[in-house]
Amino acid sequence: MKLATYRRLSKLLKAGKLKNLERELAPFLVENDPDARFLNVHFSTTLSGEETDARLVSELHKLSAELHPPSLRELAWRYRHGDDVPKDYAKFKDLLATAAILGNETAKRDLAVVLEIDLDYSGLAMRFPEH
């Protein structure tokens, strides 16, 4: 999926236009596109909240195993806060670092902030603009 398409579809998700999003994701899901899978797992028009959360965590693990940077970043934060996974700070940092190494700009900034705090590297995060 091209970045412009991903951004447009992300806006549909944020706007709650789930039927439109579902329709537009369909051809990408047939191709097993990781970005489409990532967006698709963040909503459901039929499942309960708990079922959606379980499906989300399962798919984030699968996508992370495929080295999908946005999934790695999101799963990292779930481990940081213990959100539907056990709280694990080391795993949080490992997943976040992997997402950053793979080029996720937001993960780079997140990691810089974490390292700035953990290692007292004042000013490190300023080198990475917010996205």
Contacts in CASP RR format, 6 or more apart in sequence:
PFRMAT RR
TARGET T0000
AUTHOR 0000-0000-0000
METHOD contacts of the structure
MODEL  1
MKLATYRRLSKLLKAGKLKNLERELAPFLVENDPDARFLNVHFSTTLSGE
ETDARLVSELHKLSAELHPPSLRELAWRYRHGDDVPKDYAKFKDLLATAA
ILGNETAKRDLAVVLEIDLDYSGLAMRFPEH
1 9 0 8 1.000
1 28 0 8 1.000
1 33 0 8 1.000
1 35 0 8 1.000
1 36 0 8 1.000
6 35 0 8 1.000
6 39 0 8 1.000
9 21 0 8 1.000
9 24 0 8 1.000
9 25 0 8 1.000
9 36 0 8 1.000
9 39 0 8 1.000
10 39 0 8 1.000
12 18 0 8 1.000
12 20 0 8 1.000
12 21 0 8 1.000
12 24 0 8 1.000
13 21 0 8 1.000
13 39 0 8 1.000
13 42 0 8 1.000
13 43 0 8 1.000
16 43 0 8 1.000
18 43 0 8 1.000
18 45 0 8 1.000
19 45 0 8 1.000
21 39 0 8 1.000
21 43 0 8 1.000
22 40 0 8 1.000
22 43 0 8 1.000
22 45 0 8 1.000
25 36 0 8 1.000
25 39 0 8 1.000
25 40 0 8 1.000
28 35 0 8 1.000
28 36 0 8 1.000
29 36 0 8 1.000
29 37 0 8 1.000
29 40 0 8 1.000
34 63 0 8 1.000
34 66 0 8 1.000
34 68 0 8 1.000
34 71 0 8 1.000
35 68 0 8 1.000
35 70 0 8 1.000
37 59 0 8 1.000
37 63 0 8 1.000
38 59 0 8 1.000
38 63 0 8 1.000
38 68 0 8 1.000
38 70 0 8 1.000
38 71 0 8 1.000
41 55 0 8 1.000
41 56 0 8 1.000
41 59 0 8 1.000
41 60 0 8 1.000
42 56 0 8 1.000
43 52 0 8 1.000
44 51 0 8 1.000
44 52 0 8 1.000
44 55 0 8 1.000
47 55 0 8 1.000
53 84 0 8 1.000
54 84 0 8 1.000
56 84 0 8 1.000
57 75 0 8 1.000
57 78 0 8 1.000
57 84 0 8 1.000
57 85 0 8 1.000
59 71 0 8 1.000
60 71 0 8 1.000
60 74 0 8 1.000
60 75 0 8 1.000
60 78 0 8 1.000
61 75 0 8 1.000
63 71 0 8 1.000
63 72 0 8 1.000
64 71 0 8 1.000
64 72 0 8 1.000
64 75 0 8 1.000
64 95 0 8 1.000
67 98 0 8 1.000
67 102 0 8 1.000
69 99 0 8 1.000
69 102 0 8 1.000
69 103 0 8 1.000
69 104 0 8 1.000
69 107 0 8 1.000
70 99 0 8 1.000
70 104 0 8 1.000
72 95 0 8 1.000
72 96 0 8 1.000
72 98 0 8 1.000
72 99 0 8 1.000
72 102 0 8 1.000
72 104 0 8 1.000
72 107 0 8 1.000
73 95 0 8 1.000
73 96 0 8 1.000
73 99 0 8 1.000
73 104 0 8 1.000
73 106 0 8 1.000
73 107 0 8 1.000
73 110 0 8 1.000
75 85 0 8 1.000
75 95 0 8 1.000
76 91 0 8 1.000
76 92 0 8 1.000
76 93 0 8 1.000
76 94 0 8 1.000
76 95 0 8 1.000
76 96 0 8 1.000
76 99 0 8 1.000
76 107 0 8 1.000
76 110 0 8 1.000
77 83 0 8 1.000
77 92 0 8 1.000
77 96 0 8 1.000
77 110 0 8 1.000
78 84 0 8 1.000
78 85 0 8 1.000
79 85 0 8 1.000
79 86 0 8 1.000
79 87 0 8 1.000
79 88 0 8 1.000
79 89 0 8 1.000
79 91 0 8 1.000
79 92 0 8 1.000
79 95 0 8 1.000
80 87 0 8 1.000
80 89 0 8 1.000
80 92 0 8 1.000
81 87 0 8 1.000
82 88 0 8 1.000
93 111 0 8 1.000
93 114 0 8 1.000
96 107 0 8 1.000
96 110 0 8 1.000
96 111 0 8 1.000
96 114 0 8 1.000
97 111 0 8 1.000
99 107 0 8 1.000
100 107 0 8 1.000
100 108 0 8 1.000
100 110 0 8 1.000
100 111 0 8 1.000
105 128 0 8 1.000
105 131 0 8 1.000
106 131 0 8 1.000
108 128 0 8 1.000
109 125 0 8 1.000
109 128 0 8 1.000
109 129 0 8 1.000
109 130 0 8 1.000
109 131 0 8 1.000
112 124 0 8 1.000
112 125 0 8 1.000
112 127 0 8 1.000
112 128 0 8 1.000
113 124 0 8 1.000
113 125 0 8 1.000
115 121 0 8 1.000
115 124 0 8 1.000
116 122 0 8 1.000
116 123 0 8 1.000
116 124 0 8 1.000
116 125 0 8 1.000
END
